[in-house]
């Protein structure tokens, strides 16, 4: 369903309008980040609870590359500080309980698209997942859980 408008409400009840795009789900959750959208080149992922993932940050820098994260009860963000400002594709594979912390996280305003929610398993919550993601403009059609008015 290309071009369907959808408000994605963040935990602080600010809504951003996004465009739902048709995407064939893959095995990874895929996000596009653009570090030129705000100051700095750090992007964090608010993974919480039981976490066993591989994150391919799609670029070089501190905490970047492909990293494995395992924790029985993760309470802090996983982050990457890119060496060079630009647009990067971040792929998260594996399992995590929650994506979202209920508070702002570094670089949430740098997320411009979620191209796939993939086949990540174990997810029990997405509350606050896009808190502060003011530049998020596209999510896959599989995001109907957040957009009950979307059809097709």
N, C-alpha and C positions, 0 to 999 in steps of 0.2 A: 504494500500500500504506500506508494510514494506520495509525499506531499500532505499527508494527514496531520493536522495540527493537534498537539497534545500538551496540556500543562503538566510538567513534572514538578510536583510540590516538594520542596526541601523541608527539612525538619523545622526551620525557623519560619515556615509557612510563606516564604517568598516563592513565587512560581516563575519558572522560565518556560517559554514556549519552545517546543522542539518539533522537529519534523520526523515522523516515523518513516523509515526507509525499509524496503524489503531486503532481507539479508538471509542467506542460507546459514543456519547455525553451524558452527564448527566445534572443536573440542575445547577451545580456549575462550575466556571472556576477553574481548578485545576493545581497548579504549584508544582513542587518538588524543594526544596532548600537544598543545602548542605553547612552548615556553616563552614566546614573545607576547603573550596575552597580558602578562603582568610582570612585575619586577622579579628577578631571580630565575634560576633554572631548576629549582627543586620541585619535584612532584612526589606526593605521598599517596599510598593506598591504605584506607582505614580497614584493614582486615582484623577481625575480632573472633574470639572464641577458639574452637579447635581449628587449626590451620595446618595444612600440608600442601603447599603449592610450589610451583616453579613460576617465576616471573621473568619474562624476557622484556626488558625495558626498551629494547630497540635502539640503543645508543650507548656511547661511552661516557664514563664519569664516575663519581664517587657513589658506590652502592648500585651501580648500573650493570649492564651486561645481562647475563642470565643468572638469577640467584634462586636458591632453594630456601624456603622458609617453613619451619616446622615448630609448632607450639601446641601444647594441650589447652592453653587458655591465654591466647595472645591479647594484650591490652594496649599495645602501642602501634603506631603506623609503621609501614615499611616504606622507605623512601629512596629516591635516586636524585642526585644532583648532576645534571648533564653538563658536560664540558663546554658544549656549544649550544647556543639558543637555536631553536628550530621546532619542527613538527616531528613527533615520534609516535610509533605504534607500539602500545604496551599489551602484551599477551599474558594472561594469568590462567594457568592450568592446574588442576588438582581439586582439593576440597577446602572449603572454609565455611564457618558457621554464619558469620555476618560480614557484610560490606557496608560500613557506615558506623560512625562513632557517636553521633548525636551532637557533635561539635565541629567547628571548622577544622580543616586539615590542609597542610601545605600543598599548594598548587591545585586545589579543587577548581579554581577559576581558570585553570589551564586545560581542563578537559573540554574538548570541543565535540566529541562524538563517542558513542558506544556503538561499535559496528556489529558486535555479537555478544550475547550473554552466554553463548557456548554451552558446553555440557559440564560446567563446573558443578560439583555435587556437594551436598551437605548444607546448602544455604538455608538458613532459617529466618534470616532477617536482612532487609535492605533499608531500614530506617536511617535516614540521614546520609544515604549513599551519595547523594549529589548535593549535599549541603554546601552552598557557596559556589556551585558550578554555574556561574552566570554566563559562561560562553558555550555551554552545552547546547548544540543545535540539532543533533540527530541521535535517535535511538532506533534499534531494530524493531520490526513489527512484533517480535515476541515480547515486547514490553507492554502488552495489553493488560498485564496485572496492575500497571500503574495508570493505565489510560482506559477505563471501562467504556468510554464512549467510542473508542476506536473500533472499527469494523473492517471486515474484508479478509 
